[in-house]
């Protein structure tokens, strides 16, 4: 006697050896003996032999027409033998019965299980839906295969091209476009990114980086809704000063200006004047909602995305020839010793006399000119008249810097220049990626640069301390120490910033360009209006959850924006190498097998640097440029006989950031993922980049 039984949904046959009350002893064809529950036994038979039964039944089941089987099946619950009798004949034998069982098991959309060997017909409407879904799945699979074939042959289907950035970085792994790319990558043994490049999905490396950034950070586009800058309602007094700003020529959001009073009197008052959108823009208002969404202006060579629309910026920017609303910090100094003798904050209108552009003046406003030791024949008369004021400001900046360095514990080293990028031949609002690039330098600590930097540090630290004294929360940047790995953090408590060397530091001087500065300006305005009771009137109260939310969002956005700016600067640096035909350069070793170019903003991995000390100068032969991964490698060809310089205290952090830019792109496509794993995974949304 043989038996057919169900073992966890799998049909097995064997020879019946013995039978107890609730179980059977069965010998399988392999000779293995198993214990089978009586309830799992579906059929007992003498002939044919199990080795003949299953192949014959399987072949017969494959010939059965499901639509006909469904029509012949009883309306009520039935067994597989019942279907065999209805479909084949009332004399259906063992082979036909097992064929009917296999047919029922293999068509769950037609027949539903009602027990061991028992079934019930699916309702007609449910069956119709199931069949439609099956047909649709077949069509989708056919489409996937067609798209995959196109990709493998070097052509990109339009639906894949349209979803390029979603597929690469934030895919729905069940989407047919994604499955087509994975299938094509597998069958052609090609990496997904290379596959898409070969298929023409990426026609411009510049647009690839630009559109990838927009997809990640501006999925709804970069346009602004219609907004009108509200008028400042306050009757503001006119400040008795003539202020001037110092920015580069591309700056349209002029946030800060300086003034000086009392020069030669023994007591000099420095005025630091900050554009005051906070006097008109209300928290939770339409302009605030836009600013809080963007959080910062995005910078890149040849282009920028401002935090606020230009019509709003122009209403509050510190433009020369206007009396501009401002939040002003006045700090008084002893003219001889430069000791601080007092400070106050005022809400006022400030006459802006000049907008100086340091990129046009850095070469003529030198330390010697400021000290009166050298004439500057190229300096316009109105700027030459500022020589006494600028000379004092430079002297004051050096003093303030030295004071901070005492607190800091060591000097700030500006051994490397700041690089500037200028694109020639930009047509339209945005670069296209093939423009000529001019890379220049601006020495860190140049006189005009130092004046502005120290004035802003003075304002941010003074106002940060004042907010804390008034019991008003702000958004602070702090750094516990200068030990390696101790990073700058943002929080709501006034804590020391070891890297700058101040008691506390609250960004407050760029409210047109950074959202946290606008938030802090609202808090400062409350302190200016209400003094010690400002905590009751300030928009943000102590332990306000809104502040923590702003910090989190700003941190993520600012990190992403800076990463994009660094990436685009690297892109244009690589274009510069190609444009100028640079195949070799000199560089400084900053860590194992990683060098920084001496005259370009470029860090790259190299071979042949083993055994060389950190700071060694070398000549590097450059390899191929990959515009998509922003990758370039080099080979050290010579150790140069140059003195070993200090590569800078932040070289390690900078190198890690720039090294990350040259690393392969982190794609969300996994060609090693199985079909089941893919179906089980929901669409992935990458988190924000870290600080």
Residue pairs with C-beta under 8 A, 6 or more apart in sequence:
1 15
1 16
1 44
1 45
1 46
2 13
2 14
2 15
2 16
2 44
2 45
2 46
2 49
2 50
2 53
3 13
3 14
3 15
3 16
3 24
3 26
3 36
3 41
3 43
3 44
3 45
4 11
4 12
4 13
4 41
4 42
4 43
4 44
4 45
4 53
4 98
4 101
5 11
5 12
5 13
5 14
5 24
5 26
5 36
5 40
5 41
5 42
6 12
6 40
6 42
6 116
6 117
7 36
7 40
9 105
11 42
11 54
11 98
11 101
11 102
11 105
12 28
13 28
13 29
13 50
13 53
13 54
14 26
14 27
14 28
14 29
14 34
14 50
15 26
15 27
15 50
16 24
16 25
16 26
16 44
17 24
17 25
17 26
17 27
17 33
18 24
18 25
19 25
19 38
21 38
22 37
22 38
22 39
23 35
23 36
23 37
23 38
24 35
24 36
24 37
24 38
24 41
25 33
25 34
25 35
25 36
26 33
26 34
26 35
26 36
27 33
28 34
29 50
29 51
39 116
40 116
42 80
42 101
42 116
42 117
43 94
43 97
43 98
43 101
43 117
45 53
45 94
47 94
48 56
48 94
48 95
53 94
53 95
53 98
54 98
56 95
57 95
57 96
57 98
57 99
57 101
57 102
58 99
58 102
60 95
60 96
60 99
61 98
61 99
61 100
61 102
61 103
61 106
64 87
64 99
64 100
64 103
66 103
66 107
66 110
68 87
69 83
69 87
69 100
69 103
69 107
69 110
70 110
70 111
70 121
70 127
72 83
72 86
72 87
73 82
73 83
73 86
73 111
73 119
73 121
74 82
74 83
74 86
74 121
75 121
76 120
77 114
77 118
77 119
77 120
78 118
78 119
78 120
79 117
79 118
79 119
80 97
80 98
80 100
80 101
80 104
80 117
80 119
81 92
81 97
81 100
83 100
83 103
83 104
83 119
84 92
84 96
84 97
84 99
84 100
85 92
87 96
87 100
88 96
88 100
89 96
92 100
101 117
104 111
104 119
109 122
109 127
109 130
109 131
109 134
110 121
110 122
110 127
111 119
111 120
111 121
111 122
112 119
112 120
112 121
112 122
113 119
114 120
122 130
140 176
143 176
143 180
144 176
144 179
144 180
144 183
145 180
145 183
146 157
147 157
147 159
147 160
147 176
147 177
147 180
147 184
148 180
148 181
148 183
148 184
148 187
149 184
150 156
150 157
150 199
151 157
151 160
151 180
151 181
151 184
151 188
151 195
151 196
151 199
152 184
152 187
152 188
152 190
152 195
154 198
154 199
154 200
155 199
155 200
156 196
156 199
156 200
156 201
157 177
157 180
159 177
160 167
160 177
160 180
160 181
160 196
160 199
160 201
161 201
163 175
163 177
164 196
164 201
164 202
164 211
165 211
165 212
165 215
165 216
166 172
166 215
167 175
167 177
167 178
167 181
167 669
168 192
168 193
168 196
168 212
168 665
168 667
168 668
168 669
169 212
169 215
169 216
169 667
169 668
169 686
170 215
170 216
170 668
170 683
170 684
170 685
170 686
171 178
171 668
171 669
171 683
171 684
172 178
172 683
173 179
173 673
173 678
173 679
173 681
173 683
173 684
174 678
174 679
178 669
179 678
181 192
181 195
181 196
181 669
182 192
182 669
182 670
182 671
182 673
182 678
184 190
184 195
185 191
185 192
185 195
185 669
185 671
186 671
188 195
190 198
192 667
192 669
192 671
193 628
193 665
193 667
196 202
197 628
202 208
202 628
204 432
204 433
205 433
205 571
205 627
205 628
206 431
206 432
206 433
206 434
206 571
206 627
207 433
208 628
209 564
209 567
209 568
209 571
209 630
210 430
210 433
210 568
213 564
214 221
214 222
216 560
216 686
217 298
217 557
217 560
217 561
217 564
218 305
222 305
224 290
224 308
224 309
225 286
225 290
227 286
227 287
227 290
227 309
227 311
227 312
228 311
229 280
229 287
229 311
229 312
229 314
229 315
229 316
230 280
230 281
230 282
230 285
230 287
231 280
232 276
232 279
232 280
232 325
233 280
234 279
234 325
234 347
236 279
236 325
236 347
236 348
236 349
237 346
237 348
237 349
238 323
238 348
238 349
238 351
239 259
239 271
239 273
239 326
239 328
239 346
239 348
239 349
239 350
239 351
240 261
241 259
241 261
241 271
241 273
241 350
241 351
242 259
242 351
242 353
243 257
243 258
243 259
243 271
243 273
243 318
243 350
243 351
243 352
243 353
244 257
244 258
244 259
244 320
244 352
244 353
244 354
244 355
244 356
244 386
245 254
245 256
245 257
245 258
245 318
245 320
245 352
245 354
245 355
245 356
246 258
246 356
246 357
246 358
246 448
246 451
246 452
247 254
247 355
247 356
247 357
247 358
248 357
248 358
248 359
248 420
249 357
249 359
249 360
250 304
252 306
252 310
252 313
252 314
252 317
253 297
253 306
253 307
253 308
253 313
253 317
253 510
253 512
253 513
254 275
254 317
254 318
254 319
254 355
254 512
255 274
255 275
255 317
255 318
255 509
255 510
255 511
255 512
255 513
255 517
256 272
256 273
256 274
256 275
256 318
256 452
256 455
256 456
256 459
256 509
256 510
257 273
257 318
257 326
257 350
257 352
258 270
258 271
258 272
258 273
258 393
258 451
258 452
258 455
259 270
259 271
259 273
259 350
260 268
260 269
260 270
260 271
260 389
260 392
260 393
261 268
261 269
261 271
262 268
262 269
262 335
263 335
263 388
263 389
263 392
264 335
265 335
266 334
266 335
266 336
267 332
267 333
267 334
267 335
267 341
268 332
268 333
268 335
268 392
269 330
269 331
269 332
269 333
270 330
270 331
270 332
270 333
270 393
270 396
270 455
270 458
271 328
271 329
271 330
271 350
272 328
272 329
272 330
272 331
272 455
272 456
272 458
272 459
272 509
273 318
273 324
273 326
273 327
273 328
273 350
274 326
274 327
274 328
274 329
274 459
274 508
274 509
274 511
274 521
275 316
275 317
275 318
275 324
275 325
275 326
275 511
275 512
276 316
276 324
276 325
276 326
276 327
276 347
276 511
276 521
276 525
277 287
277 308
277 312
277 315
277 316
277 511
277 512
277 518
277 521
278 327
278 511
278 518
278 521
278 522
278 524
278 525
279 325
279 327
279 347
279 525
280 315
280 316
280 325
281 287
281 288
281 291
281 518
282 288
283 522
283 539
287 308
287 312
288 518
290 308
290 309
291 307
291 308
291 515
291 518
292 515
292 550
292 553
294 305
294 307
294 308
294 515
294 557
295 307
295 514
295 515
295 553
295 554
295 557
295 558
296 307
296 513
296 514
296 515
296 554
296 557
296 558
296 561
297 304
297 305
297 306
297 307
297 513
297 514
298 304
298 305
298 561
298 564
298 565
299 561
299 565
300 564
300 565
300 568
300 569
301 421
301 422
301 423
301 431
301 437
301 568
301 569
301 572
302 421
302 422
302 423
302 426
302 430
302 431
302 435
303 429
303 430
303 431
306 313
306 513
307 512
307 513
307 514
307 515
308 512
313 512
316 324
316 325
316 512
317 324
317 512
318 324
318 326
318 350
318 352
318 355
319 352
319 355
320 352
320 353
320 354
320 355
321 352
322 351
322 352
323 349
323 350
323 351
323 352
324 349
324 350
324 352
325 347
325 348
325 349
325 350
326 347
326 348
326 349
326 350
327 345
327 346
327 347
327 521
327 524
327 525
327 528
328 345
328 346
328 347
328 348
328 350
329 343
329 344
329 345
329 458
329 459
329 462
329 463
330 343
330 344
330 345
330 346
331 340
331 342
331 343
331 458
331 462
332 340
332 341
332 342
332 343
333 339
333 340
333 341
333 396
334 341
335 392
338 395
338 396
338 399
343 462
345 463
345 466
345 524
345 527
345 528
346 528
347 525
347 528
347 529
353 382
354 382
354 383
354 386
356 383
356 448
358 442
358 446
358 448
358 449
358 452
359 420
359 442
361 379
361 383
361 448
362 442
362 443
362 446
362 447
362 448
362 449
364 376
364 378
364 379
365 376
365 379
365 383
365 390
365 447
365 448
366 374
366 376
366 447
367 394
367 447
368 374
369 375
369 376
369 379
369 387
370 387
370 390
370 391
370 394
370 447
371 391
372 387
372 391
376 384
390 447
390 448
390 451
393 451
393 455
394 447
394 450
394 451
396 454
397 447
397 450
397 451
397 453
397 454
397 455
398 450
400 454
400 457
400 458
401 412
401 450
401 454
403 501
404 412
404 457
404 500
404 501
404 502
405 411
405 412
405 501
406 501
407 501
407 502
408 482
408 498
408 499
408 500
408 501
409 482
409 501
410 482
410 649
413 646
413 648
413 649
414 443
414 444
414 445
415 645
415 646
415 647
415 648
416 444
416 596
416 648
417 441
417 442
417 443
417 444
418 441
418 442
418 443
418 444
419 439
419 440
419 441
419 442
419 569
419 600
419 601
420 439
420 440
420 441
420 442
421 437
421 438
421 439
421 569
421 572
422 437
422 438
422 440
423 431
423 435
423 436
423 437
423 438
423 572
424 435
424 436
424 437
424 438
425 435
425 436
426 432
426 435
433 571
433 575
436 579
437 572
437 575
437 576
437 579
439 572
439 573
439 576
439 600
439 601
442 449
443 449
456 509
457 500
457 502
457 505
459 508
459 509
460 502
460 505
460 506
460 507
460 508
460 509
461 497
461 500
461 502
461 503
461 504
461 505
461 506
463 474
463 506
463 508
463 520
463 524
464 474
464 476
464 494
464 502
464 503
464 504
464 505
464 506
464 508
465 494
465 503
465 504
466 524
466 527
467 473
467 474
467 494
467 506
467 520
467 523
467 524
467 527
468 474
468 494
468 504
470 527
470 531
470 532
470 534
470 535
471 532
471 534
471 535
471 542
472 523
472 526
472 527
472 534
472 535
472 538
473 492
473 523
473 538
473 540
473 541
473 542
473 543
473 544
473 547
474 492
474 494
474 506
474 508
474 519
474 520
474 523
475 490
475 491
475 492
475 506
475 507
475 516
475 519
475 520
475 547
475 550
475 551
475 554
476 490
476 491
476 492
476 493
476 494
476 495
476 504
476 505
476 506
477 488
477 489
477 490
477 497
477 505
477 506
477 507
478 488
478 489
478 490
478 491
478 493
478 495
478 496
478 497
478 504
478 505
479 486
479 487
479 488
479 489
479 496
479 497
479 498
479 499
479 500
480 486
480 495
480 496
480 498
481 498
482 498
482 499
482 649
484 652
486 498
487 691
488 497
488 499
488 691
490 516
490 551
490 554
490 555
491 551
492 543
492 547
492 548
492 551
494 503
494 504
494 506
495 504
496 502
496 503
496 504
497 504
497 505
506 520
507 514
507 516
507 517
507 520
508 517
508 520
508 521
508 524
509 517
510 517
511 517
511 518
511 521
514 554
514 558
515 550
515 554
516 550
516 551
516 554
519 540
519 547
519 550
522 538
522 539
522 540
523 534
523 538
523 539
523 540
526 534
526 537
526 538
526 539
527 534
527 538
529 537
530 536
530 537
535 541
535 542
540 546
540 547
555 688
555 691
556 688
556 689
557 688
559 688
559 689
559 690
559 691
560 688
560 689
563 689
566 657
566 658
566 661
567 630
567 661
569 601
570 601
570 602
570 630
570 658
570 661
570 662
571 627
571 630
573 600
573 601
573 602
574 602
574 625
574 627
574 630
574 632
576 582
576 600
577 600
577 602
577 622
577 625
577 632
578 625
582 622
583 621
583 622
584 619
584 620
584 621
584 622
584 637
585 597
585 598
585 599
585 600
585 602
585 619
585 620
585 622
586 597
586 598
586 599
586 617
586 618
586 619
586 620
586 640
587 595
587 596
587 597
587 598
587 604
587 606
587 617
587 618
587 619
587 620
587 634
588 595
588 596
588 598
588 615
588 616
588 617
588 618
588 645
588 647
589 595
589 609
589 612
589 613
589 614
589 615
589 616
589 617
589 618
590 596
590 603
590 614
590 615
590 647
590 651
590 652
590 655
591 614
591 651
591 652
591 655
592 609
593 605
593 606
593 607
593 609
593 610
594 603
594 604
594 605
594 606
594 655
594 659
595 603
595 604
595 606
595 609
595 618
595 620
595 634
595 636
596 602
596 603
596 647
596 651
596 654
596 655
597 603
597 604
597 620
598 617
602 632
602 658
603 654
603 655
603 658
603 659
603 662
604 620
604 622
604 632
604 633
604 634
604 662
605 633
605 634
605 659
605 662
606 618
606 620
606 633
606 634
606 635
606 636
607 633
607 634
607 635
607 636
608 635
608 636
608 637
609 616
609 618
609 636
612 618
612 636
612 639
613 644
614 647
615 644
615 645
615 646
615 647
616 639
616 644
617 639
617 640
617 642
617 644
618 636
618 637
618 638
618 639
618 640
619 636
619 637
619 638
619 640
620 634
620 635
620 636
620 637
621 634
621 635
621 637
622 632
622 633
622 634
623 632
623 633
623 634
623 635
624 632
624 633
625 631
625 632
626 632
628 665
629 662
629 663
629 664
629 665
630 661
630 662
631 662
631 663
631 664
632 662
648 654
668 684
668 686
673 681
